[in-house]
Every structure is written in structure tokens, then in C-alpha cells.
Amino acid sequence: MTRYVRKLAVLAKIEATYGTDAAPTGAADAIQLLDVNFTPLEGTEESRDIIKPYLGHPGVILTGIHQMIEFGVEIAGAGDAGDVPGYGALLRACGLAETVTASTDVSYAPVSEAFEAVTLYYFLDGVRHIMLGVRGNVTMDFTSKKIPRFRFKMTGLLGTVSDQALPAATYAGFAKPVPVSKANTTFSLHGYAGATESVSFDLGNQVEPRLVINHESIQITDRRASGSAVMEAALLATKNWQTIALGHTEGALALAHGTQAGNIVEIDAAKVQIGRYSESTSQGVLNHTLPLMLKPDTGDDDLVITVR
């Protein structure tokens, strides 16, 4: 039987008990995604190094086996204000706590303990891989004239693999995205809302497979949120990024994308430090590329994602 890479489905559901199959369904837990890269057997090889009276490969033992998957998800709302977006479970598995305010918004803020995890089903045209205890990291990209996207890199414990038919998938929690533009997007950094070509964020989770005697889990062991903004260079009298960088000055960041209720995503950070910026050109215009360090303010508030 010929199998086709375009016939693919991914389901993800929060686990009530870590590492125990949460049994996601296509009707409730399907992820609308793109650009998927799945690694079914990640780990190391332990060489046997057996010495015999003749030459030849001694073989290896596969050790520390786990699984990884990386994919994109469009950044958009859930359809109605206060509804949980279809990618909500993934953000929770990246160390973000979900807070739902009925009919208003859903917010995601970092935590430093009690990390949640998802069970992830990966179907590829007749074969299903189950990943358990899945946790990961997320990046975000907002580039002018393009659809903004999350990029999830998830790591999970090795579950079962079997021949299974593709599920009937429903994508009700995924609104139609709008491109990054003046009409759809606003951005300010340290109180300055200049012309901006792109903004990107990296939650900066350090994700470690912890596979030892009597214990196996995927752990988030650190978080260092960062980002980058490419902004049109202004006169020093308008915004002096060099003085801000050398002074280690911290300021707020605010990005809002979308204008219609139910399809608005906001990213806010209260304490952003600017790193060693550089210059570049685009369409003959001088730009500054500003490295961003998103620091906690009062604790676990490096950045907040709000879907409204």
C-alpha cells in the first residue's frame, strides 16, 4: 500500500496523570498545523565494541529513546472571545498556565512548577504513533505581509505504534488568520511605535528527556524568553536605542494582532531589555535589528499571550 505524506493528523490533549494516555479524539483535540517534522526514534546509540578474531561491525544498542515532533500553527483567535483556541493545550504543554475569562479572553502566562503535559497522537496515512508526557518549547513570528505562526518543538516519551485509520478531524477552535500589516497589527517597544518589519519571540524553554532508573519523564528545566524586533532606524532624538542598550534600560513591549473580537491575539511583556543591536537595510531603508530579553517583572510574567 502506498502511503502519502499529505494525509496526516495530529491530536493533543492534556494528561490528567503524567505519562498516562489522555486518549485525544479527532472531534475535540485535532491540531490544525503545517510543516511537520516527526522523529520517531530520538536518542543515542551505545556501541558494543566487542572484540573478535575477525573484523566487522559489532552492532549497537539504542538507548534513551524518546520522540520529537516540530510543526507550525497559524496565530489566530478561537472564533469567539473567551473561547479556548485549538492550540491551547500545546501552549499549556510549553509551561504556560491557561486562564479563561468567560466571554472576554483566554490568557497564557509562564509557570515555574507543576508543568502540564499532553498526550499527542501522530497519524500518517494509516499508522499512528502515540507520544506520552509531551512537553516542549514555542516560538512566534510576526513578519509583515505574512501569516503569523507559532512554531512548536515537542518532546515525548515513547508510546505505541500501530496501524490505525486516520481520524475524522474537527478544527472548530482555529479561526481564519489575517496577515501582519498596518491594518491588522500594532507594536510598541519601550513606548515607541515606529515602523516595524518583523517581531519574533522564543519562550526559551530548556526541555530535557529524563530517562533514569525508576523514572522517565520529559522535564522543563529552565526558561529564558527572548525575541527580536526589526524596526526602521529613527533619529536619536526620536529613539536612542544605543543609550537604552548601554544603560541596560528595561521597558514594556506590546503587540496586538487582529481587530475583530474572537480573532485577536496579544503579546505583552513588562520588562524588556535591549541587547547589542545591529543595522541592516530593506528596500533601501535603514533598519535596526533589536535583540530582546524578556525578563520576569514580579515573577512568572516574562510574557503573556492573550486571545480575545
C-alpha positions as CSV (number, residue, x, y, z in Angstrom):
1,M,0.0,0.0,0.0
2,T,1.3,3.4,-1.0
3,R,1.2,6.0,1.9
4,Y,1.0,9.7,1.3
5,V,2.7,12.4,3.4
6,R,-0.2,14.9,2.9
7,K,-2.7,12.5,4.7
8,L,-1.7,13.5,8.2
9,A,-3.5,14.3,11.5
10,V,-2.2,15.3,14.9
11,L,-4.3,15.2,18.1
12,A,-3.2,16.6,21.5
13,K,-4.9,16.5,24.9
14,I,-3.8,17.5,28.4
15,E,-3.0,14.5,30.6
16,A,-4.8,14.1,33.9
17,T,-1.9,11.9,35.1
18,Y,1.5,12.5,33.7
19,G,2.5,9.9,31.1
20,T,-0.9,8.3,31.1
21,D,-2.7,8.2,27.7
22,A,-5.3,11.0,27.7
23,A,-7.0,9.5,24.6
24,P,-7.4,12.6,22.4
25,T,-10.1,12.4,19.7
26,G,-10.4,14.0,16.3
27,A,-13.6,15.6,17.2
28,A,-12.3,17.5,20.3
29,D,-8.4,17.6,20.1
30,A,-7.3,17.9,16.4
31,I,-4.5,20.4,15.8
32,Q,-4.6,22.5,12.5
33,L,-0.9,22.6,11.6
34,L,1.6,22.8,8.8
35,D,5.2,22.0,8.0
36,V,5.5,18.9,10.2
37,N,8.8,17.1,11.1
38,F,8.5,13.9,13.2
39,T,11.4,12.0,14.7
40,P,10.1,8.5,15.7
41,L,13.3,7.3,17.4
42,E,15.4,10.1,19.0
43,G,18.2,9.1,21.4
44,T,21.7,7.7,21.4
45,E,23.5,4.5,20.2
46,E,25.7,2.6,22.6
47,S,28.3,0.7,20.7
48,R,29.0,-2.8,21.9
49,D,32.7,-2.7,20.9
50,I,33.0,-6.5,21.1
51,I,36.5,-7.7,20.1
52,K,36.6,-10.9,18.0
53,P,39.3,-12.6,15.9
54,Y,37.9,-11.0,12.8
55,L,36.8,-7.6,11.6
56,G,33.2,-6.4,11.3
57,H,30.6,-4.1,12.8
58,P,29.8,-5.1,16.4
59,G,26.3,-3.5,16.3
60,V,24.8,-1.0,18.8
61,I,22.1,-0.8,21.5
62,L,19.6,2.0,21.1
63,T,19.3,3.9,24.4
64,G,17.5,6.9,25.8
65,I,14.8,6.5,23.1
66,H,12.1,9.2,23.0
67,Q,10.2,11.0,20.3
68,M,10.2,14.5,18.9
69,I,7.8,16.5,16.7
70,E,8.1,20.0,15.3
71,F,5.4,21.9,13.4
72,G,3.8,25.3,12.8
73,V,0.4,26.6,13.8
74,E,-1.2,29.8,12.5
75,I,-1.6,32.5,15.1
76,A,-5.3,33.5,15.2
77,G,-8.2,33.5,17.7
78,A,-10.7,30.8,18.6
79,G,-13.8,32.3,16.8
80,D,-15.5,33.9,19.9
81,A,-14.0,36.0,22.7
82,G,-13.4,33.8,25.7
83,D,-13.3,30.5,23.8
84,V,-10.1,28.4,24.2
85,P,-8.1,28.3,21.0
86,G,-7.4,25.0,19.4
87,Y,-3.7,25.3,20.2
88,G,-4.4,26.0,23.9
89,A,-3.3,22.5,25.0
90,L,0.0,22.9,23.2
91,L,0.8,26.3,25.0
92,R,0.0,24.6,28.3
93,A,2.4,21.8,27.5
94,C,5.1,24.5,26.9
95,G,4.9,25.7,30.5
96,L,2.1,28.3,30.2
97,A,-0.9,28.4,32.5
98,E,-4.3,28.9,31.0
99,T,-6.8,31.4,32.5
100,V,-10.2,31.6,30.9
101,T,-12.4,34.7,31.5
102,A,-15.8,33.8,30.1
103,S,-16.9,35.8,27.0
104,T,-13.8,38.0,27.3
105,D,-10.5,36.3,26.8
106,V,-8.1,33.4,27.4
107,S,-4.6,34.2,28.7
108,Y,-1.4,32.2,28.9
109,A,1.3,33.1,31.3
110,P,4.5,31.2,32.3
111,V,4.8,28.9,35.4
112,S,7.9,27.6,37.1
113,E,6.4,24.4,38.6
114,A,3.5,21.9,38.2
115,F,4.1,21.8,34.4
116,E,1.3,20.2,32.4
117,A,1.8,17.7,29.6
118,V,-0.2,16.4,26.6
119,T,-0.7,13.0,25.0
120,L,0.0,13.5,21.3
121,Y,-1.3,11.2,18.6
122,Y,0.5,11.4,15.3
123,F,-1.3,9.8,12.4
124,L,0.4,9.5,9.0
125,D,-1.8,7.8,6.4
126,G,-2.7,4.6,8.3
127,V,-0.1,4.5,11.0
128,R,-0.5,6.0,14.5
129,H,2.4,6.9,16.8
130,I,1.5,7.8,20.5
131,M,3.7,10.2,22.3
132,L,3.2,10.4,26.1
133,G,4.1,13.1,28.7
134,V,4.8,15.6,25.9
135,R,6.3,19.0,26.8
136,G,8.1,21.5,24.6
137,N,9.0,25.0,23.6
138,V,7.3,27.5,21.3
139,T,8.4,30.4,19.2
140,M,6.3,33.0,17.5
141,D,6.9,35.0,14.3
142,F,5.1,38.1,13.1
143,T,6.6,39.2,9.7
144,S,4.9,41.9,7.6
145,K,2.8,40.7,4.7
146,K,2.8,37.1,6.1
147,I,0.5,35.0,8.2
148,P,1.9,34.9,11.8
149,R,2.8,31.5,13.2
150,F,3.7,29.6,16.3
151,R,6.5,27.0,15.9
152,F,6.2,24.2,18.4
153,K,9.1,21.8,19.2
154,M,7.7,19.0,21.4
155,T,9.4,16.1,23.1
156,G,7.6,13.0,24.4
157,L,8.1,9.5,25.9
158,L,7.9,6.6,23.5
159,G,4.4,5.2,23.3
160,T,3.0,2.5,21.0
161,V,2.8,2.5,17.2
162,S,0.1,0.7,15.3
163,D,-1.8,0.6,12.0
164,Q,-4.8,2.9,12.6
165,A,-7.2,4.7,10.2
166,L,-7.0,8.5,10.1
167,P,-9.5,10.1,12.4
168,A,-12.3,12.4,11.4
169,A,-10.8,15.7,12.5
170,T,-12.7,18.9,13.5
171,Y,-10.9,22.2,13.7
172,A,-13.5,24.4,15.4
173,G,-11.0,26.2,17.7
174,F,-9.0,27.6,14.9
175,A,-10.1,30.9,13.4
176,K,-9.0,32.1,9.9
177,P,-5.8,34.1,10.3
178,V,-5.1,37.6,9.0
179,P,-1.7,38.8,7.7
180,V,0.6,41.0,9.6
181,S,0.0,44.6,8.4
182,K,-0.7,48.1,9.5
183,A,-4.4,47.4,9.3
184,N,-4.2,44.2,11.5
185,T,-1.2,44.7,13.7
186,T,0.2,47.2,16.2
187,F,3.5,47.1,18.0
188,S,5.3,49.2,20.6
189,L,8.7,48.8,22.3
190,H,9.8,50.9,25.2
191,G,6.9,53.3,24.4
192,Y,8.0,53.6,20.7
193,A,5.6,52.6,17.9
194,G,7.9,53.0,14.9
195,A,7.7,51.3,11.5
196,T,8.4,47.6,12.2
197,E,9.2,44.9,9.6
198,S,9.1,41.9,12.0
199,V,8.9,40.7,15.6
200,S,9.7,37.3,16.9
201,F,9.6,35.6,20.3
202,D,11.2,32.5,21.8
203,L,9.8,31.2,25.1
204,G,13.2,29.7,25.6
205,N,12.3,26.5,27.5
206,Q,15.1,24.0,28.1
207,V,13.5,20.6,27.6
208,E,15.2,17.5,28.8
209,P,14.3,13.8,28.5
210,R,14.9,12.5,32.0
211,L,15.3,8.7,31.4
212,V,16.8,7.1,34.6
213,I,16.3,4.2,36.9
214,N,12.8,4.1,38.3
215,H,11.8,7.3,36.5
216,E,11.1,8.5,32.9
217,S,9.7,12.0,32.1
218,I,10.2,15.0,29.9
219,Q,11.2,18.0,32.0
220,I,11.2,21.7,31.5
221,T,14.3,22.7,33.5
222,D,14.8,26.4,32.6
223,R,13.2,29.3,30.7
224,R,14.9,32.3,29.2
225,A,12.4,34.2,27.0
226,S,13.9,36.3,24.2
227,G,13.0,37.8,20.9
228,S,14.0,40.2,18.1
229,A,12.4,43.2,16.5
230,V,13.4,44.7,13.2
231,M,12.4,48.4,13.3
232,E,13.1,51.3,10.9
233,A,16.0,53.3,12.2
234,A,15.0,56.6,13.7
235,L,16.9,59.7,14.6
236,L,18.5,59.7,18.1
237,A,16.1,62.5,19.1
238,T,13.2,60.1,18.3
239,K,14.5,56.9,19.9
240,N,18.1,56.3,21.0
241,W,18.5,52.5,21.2
242,Q,22.2,52.8,21.9
243,T,21.6,54.7,25.1
244,I,18.9,52.3,26.1
245,A,21.1,49.3,25.4
246,L,24.2,50.7,27.2
247,G,22.1,51.8,30.1
248,H,20.5,48.3,30.4
249,T,17.2,50.1,30.5
250,E,14.1,48.0,30.8
251,G,10.7,48.8,29.2
252,A,7.4,47.4,28.1
253,L,6.5,45.6,24.9
254,A,3.0,45.3,23.5
255,L,1.9,43.6,20.3
256,A,-1.7,43.2,19.2
257,H,-2.7,41.2,16.1
258,G,-6.2,41.2,14.7
259,T,-9.1,43.6,15.0
260,Q,-12.3,41.5,15.3
261,A,-13.4,40.1,18.6
262,G,-12.8,36.3,18.6
263,N,-9.7,36.8,16.4
264,I,-7.3,38.9,18.4
265,V,-4.0,37.7,19.8
266,E,-1.9,40.0,22.1
267,I,1.6,39.5,23.5
268,D,2.7,41.7,26.3
269,A,6.0,41.9,28.3
270,A,6.5,44.4,31.0
271,K,10.3,44.2,31.4
272,V,12.3,44.0,28.2
273,Q,16.0,44.7,27.9
274,I,17.6,45.6,24.6
275,G,20.8,43.8,23.6
276,R,23.6,44.6,21.1
277,Y,21.6,45.9,18.2
278,S,22.8,45.8,14.6
279,E,22.0,47.7,11.3
280,S,20.5,46.3,8.1
281,T,18.8,47.5,5.0
282,S,15.5,46.6,3.4
283,Q,14.2,48.3,0.2
284,G,16.9,50.9,0.6
285,V,15.7,51.8,4.1
286,L,18.0,51.6,7.2
287,N,16.7,49.2,9.9
288,H,17.8,48.3,13.4
289,T,17.6,44.7,14.5
290,L,17.0,44.8,18.2
291,P,17.7,41.6,20.4
292,L,15.1,41.4,23.1
293,M,15.5,39.8,26.6
294,L,12.1,39.3,28.2
295,K,12.7,39.3,31.9
296,P,10.2,38.5,34.7
297,D,8.9,41.5,36.5
298,T,7.2,40.2,39.6
299,G,7.7,36.5,38.8
300,D,6.4,34.2,36.0
301,D,5.3,37.2,33.9
302,D,8.1,37.2,31.3
303,L,5.4,37.5,28.6
304,V,1.7,37.0,28.5
305,I,-0.3,35.7,25.5
306,T,-3.9,36.8,25.4
307,V,-6.5,35.5,22.9
308,R,-9.7,37.6,22.8
